[in-house]
Amino acid sequence: MRVASAEDIPPETVMQVSVEGDYIAVCNAGGEFYAIGDTCTHAEASLCDGDFYEDIRGWVLECPLHGSQFDVTTGDATSLPATGNTGNYALKVEDGAIYINPEPVTPRED
């Protein structure tokens, strides 16, 4: 499913998209795109904090609520208080458009 244009998500930023009712964080880490679940596994907060959020450092996305960190390549929590995985989605960029498979490669685990 097409979710955005690659040019809409500059390096070191993330955009929230909705795919079949699920919120997904599309992350641009150093020019590479990744898609993980948008909900923190600790307190159910949005990792994107809305539609567009500029807080990727390297390959790490930080939850704005309590500071938990997640690996944008896998969705794995890398710091407390969060644990588990937000979910990881297959993504491809084709002709400048970003496409996401709505079925997670790795389902969310709390």
C-alpha positions as CSV (number, residue, x, y, z in Angstrom):
1,M,0.0,0.0,0.0
2,R,1.4,3.4,-0.9
3,V,1.7,5.6,2.2
4,A,3.9,8.6,1.3
5,S,6.5,10.1,-1.0
6,A,10.1,9.7,0.0
7,E,10.7,13.4,-0.4
8,D,8.0,14.0,2.3
9,I,10.2,12.4,5.0
10,P,13.7,14.1,5.1
11,P,16.7,12.3,6.8
12,E,16.5,11.9,10.6
13,T,12.7,12.4,10.7
14,V,9.7,10.2,11.0
15,M,6.1,10.4,9.8
16,Q,3.0,8.7,11.2
17,V,0.9,6.9,8.6
18,S,-2.3,4.8,8.9
19,V,-2.4,1.4,7.2
20,E,-5.6,-0.5,7.5
21,G,-6.4,1.1,10.8
22,D,-2.9,0.6,12.3
23,Y,-0.6,3.6,13.0
24,I,2.9,3.0,11.7
25,A,6.0,5.2,12.1
26,V,7.9,5.6,8.7
27,C,11.5,6.5,9.6
28,N,14.2,8.0,7.5
29,A,17.5,7.1,9.2
30,G,20.4,8.4,7.1
31,G,18.5,8.1,3.9
32,E,17.3,4.6,4.5
33,F,13.5,4.0,5.2
34,Y,12.1,1.7,7.9
35,A,8.6,1.1,9.2
36,I,7.8,0.2,12.8
37,G,4.6,0.3,14.9
38,D,3.9,3.8,16.1
39,T,2.8,2.9,19.7
40,C,5.3,2.7,22.5
41,T,5.2,-0.7,24.3
42,H,5.4,1.0,27.7
43,A,2.6,3.5,28.0
44,E,0.8,3.3,24.6
45,A,2.1,6.7,23.5
46,S,2.6,7.6,19.9
47,L,6.3,7.5,18.9
48,C,5.7,10.1,16.3
49,D,3.7,12.4,18.6
50,G,1.3,13.2,15.8
51,D,1.8,13.5,12.1
52,F,5.5,14.5,11.8
53,Y,8.2,14.3,14.4
54,E,11.9,15.1,14.1
55,D,13.7,12.9,16.7
56,I,15.7,10.1,15.1
57,R,19.3,9.9,16.3
58,G,21.2,7.4,14.2
59,W,18.9,4.4,14.1
60,V,17.1,5.2,17.3
61,L,13.6,6.7,17.8
62,E,12.8,8.1,21.3
63,C,9.3,8.1,22.7
64,P,8.4,11.6,23.7
65,L,6.4,10.5,26.8
66,H,9.0,8.7,29.0
67,G,12.2,8.6,26.8
68,S,12.1,4.9,25.9
69,Q,14.2,4.2,22.8
70,F,13.5,1.9,19.8
71,D,15.6,0.6,17.0
72,V,14.0,1.9,13.8
73,T,15.3,-1.1,11.8
74,T,13.6,-3.7,14.0
75,G,11.1,-2.0,16.3
76,D,12.9,-3.5,19.3
77,A,12.9,-1.5,22.6
78,T,16.6,-0.6,23.4
79,S,16.0,1.2,26.7
80,L,13.6,1.1,29.6
81,P,10.9,1.7,30.6
82,A,9.7,0.0,27.4
83,T,10.4,-3.6,26.5
84,G,9.4,-5.8,23.6
85,N,8.8,-4.8,20.0
86,T,6.5,-2.3,18.4
87,G,6.1,-4.3,15.3
88,N,8.1,-4.2,12.1
89,Y,6.7,-3.8,8.6
90,A,8.2,-4.6,5.2
91,L,8.7,-1.3,3.3
92,K,10.0,-0.5,-0.2
93,V,10.7,2.7,-2.1
94,E,9.8,2.6,-5.8
95,D,9.8,5.6,-8.1
96,G,10.0,8.0,-5.1
97,A,6.9,6.4,-3.4
98,I,7.0,4.5,-0.1
99,Y,5.0,1.3,0.1
100,I,4.2,-0.7,3.2
101,N,2.9,-4.3,3.5
102,P,0.0,-4.0,6.1
103,E,0.9,-7.4,7.7
104,P,3.8,-7.0,10.2
105,V,7.0,-9.0,9.6
106,T,7.4,-8.9,13.4
107,P,4.2,-8.5,15.4
108,R,4.0,-6.2,18.3
109,E,5.0,-7.7,21.6
110,D,4.7,-6.0,25.0
